[in-house]
Amino acid sequence: QVQLVESGGGLVQAGGSLRLSCAASDDMFGIRRWGWFRQTSGDQRELVASITTDGVTNYAASVKGRFTISRNNAKNTVDLQMNSLKLEDTAVYYCNTVRHYYYTATGSRYWGQGTQVTVSS
């Protein structure tokens, strides 16, 4: 089973907050480091936050102090609390393992559908 389901995105005014949630399959959730990525153009996805199974976190400089990543092991979810949102945070947000890749039948790295975050002025 390979499954990623992102939710929680939406339209929010600058300065507001959103909480994103990622539900992962059991097999994927056992991987050590998980992250939230965002895509603003083309196929490029930027890692904005990550967390290990023992709770060690890392953040991109652009979101540090505003975003918080967390794990809920009982629910197999990785969440991203986003505060003080800025216009430049607008993107499609995805969750995934950071280093251990999964692949689709066509040979592309597996990603969920993502969830759209739009920040307005």
N, C-alpha and C positions, 0 to 999 in steps of 0.2 A: 504494500500500500504506500503510495506517494501522494500526498495531498497538502496543499497550502491554501488557506482561505483567509484573505485579508478583509477587514471590515472597519468601519468607524470614520471613514473619510466624509468630507462634505464641504460646504461653503461656509467660511467663517471670516469675520472682519479682522483686519490687522490688530494685533494685540490680544486676540482671543485664544481659546484653547480647544484642542481636540484630543481624544484618546483613541488610538488605533489598536486593533487586536488582530493577532495572527493565530489561527488554529492549525496545528500541524499533526501529521500522522505520527503514530507511536515510533516507528522506525526512524523517521527523520528527527524526531525530538530528542533522541538519544545522542545526537552529534554534539560535540563539545561547545562550539561557538555558533551562535545565531545572531543575525543582524537584521536591521531595517535598512532598506535601500530606497533611493528615490530616483526617478527618471524624469528628466525635463526635456530631452531631445534625443532623437535617434534611438539607438539600442543601448546607450550608455546609462548605467545605473551607478549611482554614487552611494557608498556605504556611509550612513550617517550615524549609526549607533550599533553596538554589538554587546553581547553578554555571553559569558561562559556558563557551564553547568554549575560552577561554584560561585557564580555571582560577580565575577570580575567584568567591569564594563569599560567601554571605550566610546568616545564621541568625536565626530568631526568638529573641527574648530568652529564651524559656522553654526552649530546647534548646541554646543556645550553650554551648560547653564540654563538652557531653555527646554531641552528634551530629556526625558528619563526613560530608559529601557528597563524592562523587568520580565521575569519569568514566573509563570504559574504552573508548576510541575503537575499538580493534580488535574489541571484542565488541558494540559498540552498546549499552552498558549504563550506567546511572546508579545508583550504589549509595549506601546510607545506613547507616553504622555507628552504632548506637545503644548507648551505654553508660550506666551508672548510671540505669537506667530507673526511672521513678516511676509510681505509680498513675494519675496524670493524663495519662500518655502513651498510655493505652489508647485506641485508635481504629482505624479502617480507614485504611491508608496507601496513597496513590496517587502515581504519578509522572506528569508531564506537562510540556509546554512552558509557560513562564510567561506570555508575552505573545502569542505567535502561536497562535491557537486553531484547532483542527480540529473539524469538526462531523459528527454522524451524519446519516443520511438523514431523520430526524424533526426536525432543526433544533436539537438539543441539543448542547452542547459534548461532544466525545468524551472519554471516560475509560475506562481499563481496569477490570478487576474489583476491583482493590485487593487488599491483603493485610491480614488482621486481626492486630493486635498487642494482646495482653491482658496486662496487668501485674497480678500478684496480690501481696497482702501476705503 
